[in-house]
Amino acid sequence: MSIARSAPSMPARYKSKTLATWLAFLGGGLGLHRFYLHGAGDPLGWLHPLPTLLGLLGVWRLREFGQDDRLSWLLIPLLGLMLAATMLVAIVYGLTPDEKWNARHNPGGREHRTGWLAIIGVVAALMVGAGILMATLAFGLQHFFEWQFEEARRISQ
């Protein structure tokens, strides 16, 4: 009778709330915060780059083809919503209580108190995220109403 031995598990790596907040703020559109917290195999992390890159394609198309490019009208708000969502994630990470953060991401590991750098990241994410969200709504709604106006004019003629 043989007893199967399991390989000794590696101790979990410490995950900093401050670093996760800043990764969501600076590289959230590419999923860097998800890869930091959950590893390279995180399926939600891999969903971040596609809408971000499609939105950047919309920006490129707008610069290349001008305001009349309707595909860019659809793609640019995708970028804005993705960036606004990652700013919200940065805010949530930064405002998560230390005890809850450590229980979820550092179980059994050393406990660490968050300093002012995480709060500065929250404030920055709030300012940038609000600006991006307002600009996205303004851009998307303006082009939607322009399209509606053009369709109404085309139908009436």
Backbone torsions as a table, in degrees:
resi	resn	phi	psi	omega
1	MET	NA	123.2	-179.1
2	SER	-107.5	144.6	178.4
3	ILE	-105.4	120.2	-179.3
4	ALA	-75.8	130.6	177.9
5	ARG	-99.2	139.2	175.7
6	SER	-91.8	148.2	179.3
7	ALA	-66.8	142.9	179.0
8	PRO	-62.7	133.4	-177.4
9	SER	-79.0	143.3	178.3
10	MET	-75.5	140.9	176.7
11	PRO	-64.7	142.1	-178.9
12	ALA	-66.0	141.3	179.5
13	ARG	-74.5	140.3	178.3
14	TYR	-65.6	135.0	-179.3
15	LYS	-117.9	115.9	-175.8
16	SER	-81.2	130.5	176.6
17	LYS	-67.1	-37.9	179.3
18	THR	-63.9	-46.6	179.7
19	LEU	-64.7	-40.0	178.3
20	ALA	-64.0	-38.6	178.2
21	THR	-62.3	-47.5	-178.4
22	TRP	-71.1	-32.4	175.6
23	LEU	-66.6	-38.6	176.3
24	ALA	-66.0	-37.7	179.8
25	PHE	-69.2	-47.7	-173.3
26	LEU	-89.1	-33.8	-175.6
27	GLY	-131.1	24.0	-177.4
28	GLY	-63.7	-33.5	179.3
29	GLY	-62.9	-23.0	178.2
30	LEU	-100.2	-0.3	177.6
31	GLY	82.1	17.5	-175.9
32	LEU	-60.7	-36.1	179.2
33	HIS	-66.0	-37.7	178.5
34	ARG	-67.5	-41.5	179.6
35	PHE	-66.9	-35.1	177.5
36	TYR	-64.8	-44.6	-174.9
37	LEU	-81.9	-35.3	-171.4
38	HIS	-119.3	-1.8	178.2
39	GLY	91.6	171.3	-175.9
40	ALA	-70.0	-15.0	-179.7
41	GLY	-89.7	8.8	-177.6
42	ASP	-73.2	115.4	-177.8
43	PRO	-65.0	-34.6	178.4
44	LEU	-68.0	-32.3	176.2
45	GLY	-63.3	-36.9	-179.5
46	TRP	-76.8	-12.5	175.6
47	LEU	-81.4	-15.7	-178.0
48	HIS	-71.0	-44.8	-174.1
49	PRO	-65.0	-33.4	-175.1
50	LEU	-62.2	-54.1	179.1
51	PRO	-64.9	-32.4	178.4
52	THR	-65.1	-45.7	-180.0
53	LEU	-68.6	-35.5	175.4
54	LEU	-64.5	-39.4	176.2
55	GLY	-64.5	-39.9	176.1
56	LEU	-65.2	-33.9	173.6
57	LEU	-62.4	-38.8	176.6
58	GLY	-62.9	-40.2	176.6
59	VAL	-63.5	-44.0	178.6
60	TRP	-61.4	-44.0	-179.9
61	ARG	-63.5	-38.4	178.2
62	LEU	-63.8	-42.0	178.3
63	ARG	-69.0	-35.7	-176.6
64	GLU	-79.7	-44.4	-171.9
65	PHE	-107.9	-8.7	176.4
66	GLY	91.0	-175.1	-174.3
67	GLN	-66.4	-19.2	-175.4
68	ASP	-85.1	-1.7	-179.6
69	ASP	-77.2	107.5	-174.9
70	ARG	-71.9	-27.3	177.6
71	LEU	-65.0	-37.3	177.7
72	SER	-66.2	-28.5	177.0
73	TRP	-61.4	-33.0	179.8
74	LEU	-84.5	-35.0	-173.0
75	LEU	-80.9	-35.8	-177.0
76	ILE	-64.4	-44.7	175.9
77	PRO	-60.9	-27.4	175.6
78	LEU	-61.8	-43.1	176.8
79	LEU	-63.7	-46.4	-178.8
80	GLY	-62.0	-43.1	179.3
81	LEU	-67.3	-36.8	178.4
82	MET	-65.5	-44.4	179.7
83	LEU	-68.2	-39.5	177.6
84	ALA	-63.7	-39.0	178.8
85	ALA	-64.7	-40.0	179.6
86	THR	-72.6	-27.6	173.1
87	MET	-66.1	-38.6	176.4
88	LEU	-63.7	-39.1	177.4
89	VAL	-62.9	-41.8	177.9
90	ALA	-61.3	-40.1	178.2
91	ILE	-64.3	-44.5	179.9
92	VAL	-63.8	-44.7	178.3
93	TYR	-59.7	-48.3	-176.0
94	GLY	-66.0	-30.0	-178.1
95	LEU	-95.0	-1.5	176.4
96	THR	-66.1	130.0	178.3
97	PRO	-57.9	145.1	-177.1
98	ASP	-57.1	-40.2	-178.3
99	GLU	-63.4	-44.0	-179.9
100	LYS	-67.4	-40.4	178.5
101	TRP	-61.2	-48.7	-178.2
102	ASN	-65.9	-36.2	178.1
103	ALA	-65.7	-34.7	-177.3
104	ARG	-85.4	-43.1	-171.9
105	HIS	-107.6	-15.8	-179.9
106	ASN	-132.7	54.3	-177.4
107	PRO	-66.6	131.2	177.6
108	GLY	72.0	0.1	-179.2
109	GLY	-96.3	-172.0	180.0
110	ARG	-70.6	143.9	178.4
111	GLU	-93.0	143.2	-177.5
112	HIS	-135.8	138.6	176.7
113	ARG	-91.8	137.9	-178.9
114	THR	-82.7	140.4	179.3
115	GLY	-99.9	-163.8	-175.9
116	TRP	-70.8	-21.1	-177.6
117	LEU	-62.4	-36.0	176.9
118	ALA	-67.3	-38.9	180.0
119	ILE	-68.4	-37.6	175.6
120	ILE	-62.6	-38.7	175.6
121	GLY	-63.0	-38.3	177.7
122	VAL	-64.5	-45.3	-179.8
123	VAL	-63.1	-43.7	178.9
124	ALA	-62.9	-43.2	179.8
125	ALA	-65.0	-36.7	178.5
126	LEU	-65.0	-45.2	-179.5
127	MET	-66.7	-49.3	-178.0
128	VAL	-67.8	-43.2	-179.5
129	GLY	-62.6	-40.8	177.9
130	ALA	-64.7	-42.6	178.2
131	GLY	-63.3	-44.0	179.5
132	ILE	-64.2	-42.8	-179.2
133	LEU	-64.2	-43.4	178.7
134	MET	-64.2	-42.8	179.2
135	ALA	-64.8	-39.4	178.8
136	THR	-64.1	-45.1	178.3
137	LEU	-63.5	-43.4	179.8
138	ALA	-62.8	-46.1	-179.5
139	PHE	-63.8	-49.6	-177.1
140	GLY	-64.3	-44.9	-179.1
141	LEU	-69.7	-37.6	177.5
142	GLN	-59.7	-47.7	-178.5
143	HIS	-71.1	-31.7	175.8
144	PHE	-63.6	-46.9	-178.8
145	PHE	-69.6	-33.3	174.1
146	GLU	-63.0	-42.2	178.9
147	TRP	-64.1	-43.0	178.0
148	GLN	-61.9	-40.5	179.0
149	PHE	-64.1	-44.1	178.8
150	GLU	-63.7	-41.5	178.7
151	GLU	-65.3	-41.2	178.9
152	ALA	-64.8	-40.5	178.2
153	ARG	-66.6	-39.5	179.8
154	ARG	-65.7	-39.6	-179.8
155	ILE	-68.5	-38.4	-176.7
156	SER	-72.6	-16.4	-178.7
157	GLN	-91.5	NA	NA
